[in-house]
Amino acid sequence: MSRIGINFDKKGSGPQCSVGDWTTVHWVGRLKDGRVVTDSKMEGDQRPKTFTLGDHQVFKCWDLALT
């Protein structure tokens, strides 16, 4: 079992995600003490990540949490 926790700050407005769907997310990764270690809106071109759900293109916890 993973020790990674996932909190949803803002629920999406589209239909329920299923394995095989394209998914687009913004994210913030924080340590337990609140320090930010990754933030999609502060890195690179500030665009969200788009990936195929369940296709192992991202962290496994994303594939699990978004379905």
PDB file as gemmi writes it, atoms N, CA and C in Angstrom:
CRYST1    1.000    1.000    1.000  90.00  90.00  90.00 P 1                      
ATOM      1  N   MET A   1       0.839  -1.191   0.000  1.00  0.00           N  
ATOM      2  CA  MET A   1       0.000   0.000   0.000  1.00  0.00           C  
ATOM      3  C   MET A   1       0.879   1.247   0.000  1.00  0.00           C  
ATOM      4  N   SER A   2       0.468   2.222  -0.707  1.00  0.00           N  
ATOM      5  CA  SER A   2       1.217   3.470  -0.817  1.00  0.00           C  
ATOM      6  C   SER A   2       0.983   4.354   0.399  1.00  0.00           C  
ATOM      7  N   ARG A   3       1.965   5.157   0.723  1.00  0.00           N  
ATOM      8  CA  ARG A   3       1.819   6.127   1.802  1.00  0.00           C  
ATOM      9  C   ARG A   3       1.510   7.504   1.246  1.00  0.00           C  
ATOM     10  N   ILE A   4       1.252   7.581  -0.024  1.00  0.00           N  
ATOM     11  CA  ILE A   4       0.932   8.862  -0.644  1.00  0.00           C  
ATOM     12  C   ILE A   4      -0.534   9.167  -0.414  1.00  0.00           C  
ATOM     13  N   GLY A   5      -0.803  10.359   0.077  1.00  0.00           N  
ATOM     14  CA  GLY A   5      -2.181  10.799   0.267  1.00  0.00           C  
ATOM     15  C   GLY A   5      -2.577  11.722  -0.870  1.00  0.00           C  
ATOM     16  N   ILE A   6      -3.837  11.695  -1.228  1.00  0.00           N  
ATOM     17  CA  ILE A   6      -4.334  12.543  -2.304  1.00  0.00           C  
ATOM     18  C   ILE A   6      -5.540  13.315  -1.796  1.00  0.00           C  
ATOM     19  N   ASN A   7      -5.483  14.620  -1.972  1.00  0.00           N  
ATOM     20  CA  ASN A   7      -6.617  15.481  -1.643  1.00  0.00           C  
ATOM     21  C   ASN A   7      -7.060  16.179  -2.913  1.00  0.00           C  
ATOM     22  N   PHE A   8      -8.343  16.261  -3.120  1.00  0.00           N  
ATOM     23  CA  PHE A   8      -8.881  16.979  -4.262  1.00  0.00           C  
ATOM     24  C   PHE A   8      -9.313  18.360  -3.793  1.00  0.00           C  
ATOM     25  N   ASP A   9      -8.624  19.407  -4.255  1.00  0.00           N  
ATOM     26  CA  ASP A   9      -8.984  20.779  -3.888  1.00  0.00           C  
ATOM     27  C   ASP A   9     -10.183  21.270  -4.681  1.00  0.00           C  
ATOM     28  N   LYS A  10     -10.275  20.836  -5.920  1.00  0.00           N  
ATOM     29  CA  LYS A  10     -11.367  21.265  -6.793  1.00  0.00           C  
ATOM     30  C   LYS A  10     -11.767  20.087  -7.663  1.00  0.00           C  
ATOM     31  N   LYS A  11     -12.997  19.673  -7.558  1.00  0.00           N  
ATOM     32  CA  LYS A  11     -13.491  18.559  -8.354  1.00  0.00           C  
ATOM     33  C   LYS A  11     -13.718  19.022  -9.787  1.00  0.00           C  
ATOM     34  N   GLY A  12     -13.401  18.160 -10.733  1.00  0.00           N  
ATOM     35  CA  GLY A  12     -13.617  18.476 -12.144  1.00  0.00           C  
ATOM     36  C   GLY A  12     -15.092  18.575 -12.481  1.00  0.00           C  
ATOM     37  N   SER A  13     -15.361  19.115 -13.632  1.00  0.00           N  
ATOM     38  CA  SER A  13     -16.754  19.328 -14.041  1.00  0.00           C  
ATOM     39  C   SER A  13     -17.209  18.342 -15.113  1.00  0.00           C  
ATOM     40  N   GLY A  14     -16.310  17.494 -15.579  1.00  0.00           N  
ATOM     41  CA  GLY A  14     -16.647  16.551 -16.634  1.00  0.00           C  
ATOM     42  C   GLY A  14     -17.241  15.267 -16.086  1.00  0.00           C  
ATOM     43  N   PRO A  15     -17.471  14.309 -16.979  1.00  0.00           N  
ATOM     44  CA  PRO A  15     -18.021  13.014 -16.551  1.00  0.00           C  
ATOM     45  C   PRO A  15     -17.000  12.213 -15.751  1.00  0.00           C  
ATOM     46  N   GLN A  16     -17.462  11.174 -15.068  1.00  0.00           N  
ATOM     47  CA  GLN A  16     -16.614  10.282 -14.281  1.00  0.00           C  
ATOM     48  C   GLN A  16     -15.508   9.699 -15.161  1.00  0.00           C  
ATOM     49  N   CYS A  17     -14.285   9.648 -14.654  1.00  0.00           N  
ATOM     50  CA  CYS A  17     -13.152   9.095 -15.400  1.00  0.00           C  
ATOM     51  C   CYS A  17     -13.194   7.574 -15.378  1.00  0.00           C  
ATOM     52  N   SER A  18     -12.767   6.973 -16.469  1.00  0.00           N  
ATOM     53  CA  SER A  18     -12.639   5.519 -16.571  1.00  0.00           C  
ATOM     54  C   SER A  18     -11.271   5.197 -17.161  1.00  0.00           C  
ATOM     55  N   VAL A  19     -10.774   3.998 -16.898  1.00  0.00           N  
ATOM     56  CA  VAL A  19      -9.503   3.561 -17.469  1.00  0.00           C  
ATOM     57  C   VAL A  19      -9.585   3.689 -18.987  1.00  0.00           C  
ATOM     58  N   GLY A  20      -8.538   4.249 -19.571  1.00  0.00           N  
ATOM     59  CA  GLY A  20      -8.489   4.458 -21.014  1.00  0.00           C  
ATOM     60  C   GLY A  20      -8.867   5.867 -21.441  1.00  0.00           C  
ATOM     61  N   ASP A  21      -9.511   6.631 -20.536  1.00  0.00           N  
ATOM     62  CA  ASP A  21      -9.877   8.018 -20.839  1.00  0.00           C  
ATOM     63  C   ASP A  21      -8.651   8.908 -20.814  1.00  0.00           C  
ATOM     64  N   TRP A  22      -8.663   9.962 -21.608  1.00  0.00           N  
ATOM     65  CA  TRP A  22      -7.663  11.018 -21.487  1.00  0.00           C  
ATOM     66  C   TRP A  22      -8.071  11.869 -20.307  1.00  0.00           C  
ATOM     67  N   THR A  23      -7.118  12.218 -19.482  1.00  0.00           N  
ATOM     68  CA  THR A  23      -7.375  12.984 -18.268  1.00  0.00           C  
ATOM     69  C   THR A  23      -6.428  14.175 -18.234  1.00  0.00           C  
ATOM     70  N   THR A  24      -6.931  15.318 -17.794  1.00  0.00           N  
ATOM     71  CA  THR A  24      -6.114  16.519 -17.690  1.00  0.00           C  
ATOM     72  C   THR A  24      -6.209  17.055 -16.270  1.00  0.00           C  
ATOM     73  N   VAL A  25      -5.058  17.240 -15.620  1.00  0.00           N  
ATOM     74  CA  VAL A  25      -5.045  17.692 -14.228  1.00  0.00           C  
ATOM     75  C   VAL A  25      -3.944  18.721 -13.984  1.00  0.00           C  
ATOM     76  N   HIS A  26      -4.218  19.629 -13.057  1.00  0.00           N  
ATOM     77  CA  HIS A  26      -3.182  20.445 -12.428  1.00  0.00           C  
ATOM     78  C   HIS A  26      -2.913  19.787 -11.091  1.00  0.00           C  
ATOM     79  N   TRP A  27      -1.715  19.945 -10.547  1.00  0.00           N  
ATOM     80  CA  TRP A  27      -1.391  19.312  -9.271  1.00  0.00           C  
ATOM     81  C   TRP A  27      -0.448  20.178  -8.458  1.00  0.00           C  
ATOM     82  N   VAL A  28      -0.462  19.894  -7.153  1.00  0.00           N  
ATOM     83  CA  VAL A  28       0.520  20.439  -6.220  1.00  0.00           C  
ATOM     84  C   VAL A  28       0.957  19.271  -5.347  1.00  0.00           C  
ATOM     85  N   GLY A  29       2.270  19.050  -5.255  1.00  0.00           N  
ATOM     86  CA  GLY A  29       2.812  18.011  -4.377  1.00  0.00           C  
ATOM     87  C   GLY A  29       3.410  18.664  -3.148  1.00  0.00           C  
ATOM     88  N   ARG A  30       2.940  18.244  -1.960  1.00  0.00           N  
ATOM     89  CA  ARG A  30       3.411  18.817  -0.702  1.00  0.00           C  
ATOM     90  C   ARG A  30       3.929  17.727   0.222  1.00  0.00           C  
ATOM     91  N   LEU A  31       4.919  18.089   1.026  1.00  0.00           N  
ATOM     92  CA  LEU A  31       5.379  17.219   2.104  1.00  0.00           C  
ATOM     93  C   LEU A  31       4.416  17.357   3.273  1.00  0.00           C  
ATOM     94  N   LYS A  32       4.528  16.477   4.255  1.00  0.00           N  
ATOM     95  CA  LYS A  32       3.624  16.528   5.408  1.00  0.00           C  
ATOM     96  C   LYS A  32       3.668  17.862   6.138  1.00  0.00           C  
ATOM     97  N   ASP A  33       4.821  18.534   6.102  1.00  0.00           N  
ATOM     98  CA  ASP A  33       4.928  19.817   6.799  1.00  0.00           C  
ATOM     99  C   ASP A  33       4.400  20.987   5.966  1.00  0.00           C  
ATOM    100  N   GLY A  34       3.850  20.690   4.776  1.00  0.00           N  
ATOM    101  CA  GLY A  34       3.244  21.726   3.954  1.00  0.00           C  
ATOM    102  C   GLY A  34       4.132  22.320   2.874  1.00  0.00           C  
ATOM    103  N   ARG A  35       5.428  21.990   2.893  1.00  0.00           N  
ATOM    104  CA  ARG A  35       6.319  22.525   1.860  1.00  0.00           C  
ATOM    105  C   ARG A  35       5.952  21.965   0.489  1.00  0.00           C  
ATOM    106  N   VAL A  36       5.893  22.840  -0.498  1.00  0.00           N  
ATOM    107  CA  VAL A  36       5.567  22.445  -1.866  1.00  0.00           C  
ATOM    108  C   VAL A  36       6.819  21.926  -2.555  1.00  0.00           C  
ATOM    109  N   VAL A  37       6.713  20.730  -3.158  1.00  0.00           N  
ATOM    110  CA  VAL A  37       7.845  20.152  -3.882  1.00  0.00           C  
ATOM    111  C   VAL A  37       7.596  20.106  -5.385  1.00  0.00           C  
ATOM    112  N   THR A  38       6.359  20.222  -5.808  1.00  0.00           N  
ATOM    113  CA  THR A  38       6.015  20.283  -7.223  1.00  0.00           C  
ATOM    114  C   THR A  38       4.674  20.985  -7.375  1.00  0.00           C  
ATOM    115  N   ASP A  39       4.555  21.785  -8.410  1.00  0.00           N  
ATOM    116  CA  ASP A  39       3.316  22.539  -8.654  1.00  0.00           C  
ATOM    117  C   ASP A  39       3.227  22.792 -10.160  1.00  0.00           C  
ATOM    118  N   SER A  40       2.221  22.234 -10.794  1.00  0.00           N  
ATOM    119  CA  SER A  40       2.108  22.339 -12.253  1.00  0.00           C  
ATOM    120  C   SER A  40       1.930  23.781 -12.729  1.00  0.00           C  
ATOM    121  N   LYS A  41       1.382  24.632 -11.894  1.00  0.00           N  
ATOM    122  CA  LYS A  41       1.163  26.024 -12.297  1.00  0.00           C  
ATOM    123  C   LYS A  41       2.406  26.886 -12.102  1.00  0.00           C  
ATOM    124  N   MET A  42       3.464  26.325 -11.499  1.00  0.00           N  
ATOM    125  CA  MET A  42       4.692  27.071 -11.258  1.00  0.00           C  
ATOM    126  C   MET A  42       5.868  26.517 -12.061  1.00  0.00           C  
ATOM    127  N   GLU A  43       5.662  25.408 -12.772  1.00  0.00           N  
ATOM    128  CA  GLU A  43       6.749  24.752 -13.493  1.00  0.00           C  
ATOM    129  C   GLU A  43       6.580  24.875 -15.001  1.00  0.00           C  
ATOM    130  N   GLY A  44       7.674  24.925 -15.707  1.00  0.00           N  
ATOM    131  CA  GLY A  44       7.656  24.885 -17.165  1.00  0.00           C  
ATOM    132  C   GLY A  44       6.714  25.895 -17.783  1.00  0.00           C  
ATOM    133  N   ASP A  45       5.805  25.409 -18.607  1.00  0.00           N  
ATOM    134  CA  ASP A  45       4.880  26.293 -19.316  1.00  0.00           C  
ATOM    135  C   ASP A  45       3.542  26.459 -18.589  1.00  0.00           C  
ATOM    136  N   GLN A  46       3.432  26.018 -17.360  1.00  0.00           N  
ATOM    137  CA  GLN A  46       2.263  26.153 -16.487  1.00  0.00           C  
ATOM    138  C   GLN A  46       1.003  25.451 -17.007  1.00  0.00           C  
ATOM    139  N   ARG A  47       1.153  24.522 -17.923  1.00  0.00           N  
ATOM    140  CA  ARG A  47      -0.008  23.801 -18.445  1.00  0.00           C  
ATOM    141  C   ARG A  47      -0.283  22.562 -17.603  1.00  0.00           C  
ATOM    142  N   PRO A  48      -1.543  22.113 -17.560  1.00  0.00           N  
ATOM    143  CA  PRO A  48      -1.853  20.879 -16.839  1.00  0.00           C  
ATOM    144  C   PRO A  48      -1.280  19.666 -17.563  1.00  0.00           C  
ATOM    145  N   LYS A  49      -1.236  18.551 -16.860  1.00  0.00           N  
ATOM    146  CA  LYS A  49      -0.740  17.288 -17.418  1.00  0.00           C  
ATOM    147  C   LYS A  49      -1.913  16.547 -18.046  1.00  0.00           C  
ATOM    148  N   THR A  50      -1.759  16.085 -19.283  1.00  0.00           N  
ATOM    149  CA  THR A  50      -2.764  15.266 -19.953  1.00  0.00           C  
ATOM    150  C   THR A  50      -2.167  13.886 -20.183  1.00  0.00           C  
ATOM    151  N   PHE A  51      -2.917  12.847 -19.806  1.00  0.00           N  
ATOM    152  CA  PHE A  51      -2.428  11.478 -19.924  1.00  0.00           C  
ATOM    153  C   PHE A  51      -3.598  10.518 -20.061  1.00  0.00           C  
ATOM    154  N   THR A  52      -3.306   9.306 -20.498  1.00  0.00           N  
ATOM    155  CA  THR A  52      -4.329   8.263 -20.598  1.00  0.00           C  
ATOM    156  C   THR A  52      -4.421   7.555 -19.254  1.00  0.00           C  
ATOM    157  N   LEU A  53      -5.577   7.595 -18.663  1.00  0.00           N  
ATOM    158  CA  LEU A  53      -5.788   7.023 -17.333  1.00  0.00           C  
ATOM    159  C   LEU A  53      -5.603   5.511 -17.363  1.00  0.00           C  
ATOM    160  N   GLY A  54      -4.813   5.001 -16.425  1.00  0.00           N  
ATOM    161  CA  GLY A  54      -4.575   3.573 -16.297  1.00  0.00           C  
ATOM    162  C   GLY A  54      -3.493   3.034 -17.210  1.00  0.00           C  
ATOM    163  N   ASP A  55      -2.810   3.911 -17.956  1.00  0.00           N  
ATOM    164  CA  ASP A  55      -1.801   3.470 -18.913  1.00  0.00           C  
ATOM    165  C   ASP A  55      -0.377   3.605 -18.353  1.00  0.00           C  
ATOM    166  N   HIS A  56      -0.261   3.809 -17.041  1.00  0.00           N  
ATOM    167  CA  HIS A  56       1.027   3.882 -16.352  1.00  0.00           C  
ATOM    168  C   HIS A  56       1.929   4.996 -16.894  1.00  0.00           C  
ATOM    169  N   GLN A  57       1.336   6.106 -17.314  1.00  0.00           N  
ATOM    170  CA  GLN A  57       2.105   7.235 -17.835  1.00  0.00           C  
ATOM    171  C   GLN A  57       2.477   8.218 -16.735  1.00  0.00           C  
ATOM    172  N   VAL A  58       1.855   8.079 -15.570  1.00  0.00           N  
ATOM    173  CA  VAL A  58       2.076   8.979 -14.436  1.00  0.00           C  
ATOM    174  C   VAL A  58       2.222   8.150 -13.172  1.00  0.00           C  
ATOM    175  N   PHE A  59       2.284   8.811 -12.021  1.00  0.00           N  
ATOM    176  CA  PHE A  59       2.343   8.102 -10.744  1.00  0.00           C  
ATOM    177  C   PHE A  59       1.138   7.180 -10.608  1.00  0.00           C  
ATOM    178  N   LYS A  60       1.357   5.992 -10.101  1.00  0.00           N  
ATOM    179  CA  LYS A  60       0.277   5.012  -9.955  1.00  0.00           C  
ATOM    180  C   LYS A  60      -0.878   5.568  -9.116  1.00  0.00           C  
ATOM    181  N   CYS A  61      -0.559   6.392  -8.119  1.00  0.00           N  
ATOM    182  CA  CYS A  61      -1.623   6.928  -7.267  1.00  0.00           C  
ATOM    183  C   CYS A  61      -2.605   7.782  -8.076  1.00  0.00           C  
ATOM    184  N   TRP A  62      -2.127   8.452  -9.136  1.00  0.00           N  
ATOM    185  CA  TRP A  62      -3.049   9.241  -9.973  1.00  0.00           C  
ATOM    186  C   TRP A  62      -4.006   8.311 -10.705  1.00  0.00           C  
ATOM    187  N   ASP A  63      -3.471   7.227 -11.281  1.00  0.00           N  
ATOM    188  CA  ASP A  63      -4.338   6.262 -11.969  1.00  0.00           C  
ATOM    189  C   ASP A  63      -5.395   5.708 -11.025  1.00  0.00           C  
ATOM    190  N   LEU A  64      -5.031   5.472  -9.779  1.00  0.00           N  
ATOM    191  CA  LEU A  64      -5.983   4.922  -8.805  1.00  0.00           C  
ATOM    192  C   LEU A  64      -6.997   5.956  -8.338  1.00  0.00           C  
ATOM    193  N   ALA A  65      -6.524   7.137  -8.025  1.00  0.00           N  
ATOM    194  CA  ALA A  65      -7.396   8.154  -7.420  1.00  0.00           C  
ATOM    195  C   ALA A  65      -8.394   8.763  -8.392  1.00  0.00           C  
ATOM    196  N   LEU A  66      -8.052   8.840  -9.652  1.00  0.00           N  
ATOM    197  CA  LEU A  66      -8.915   9.542 -10.611  1.00  0.00           C  
ATOM    198  C   LEU A  66     -10.017   8.688 -11.196  1.00  0.00           C  
ATOM    199  N   THR A  67      -9.993   7.381 -10.918  1.00  0.00           N  
ATOM    200  CA  THR A  67     -11.069   6.512 -11.432  1.00  0.00           C  
ATOM    201  C   THR A  67     -12.204   6.399 -10.452  1.00  0.00           C  
TER     202      THR A  67                                                      
END                                                                             
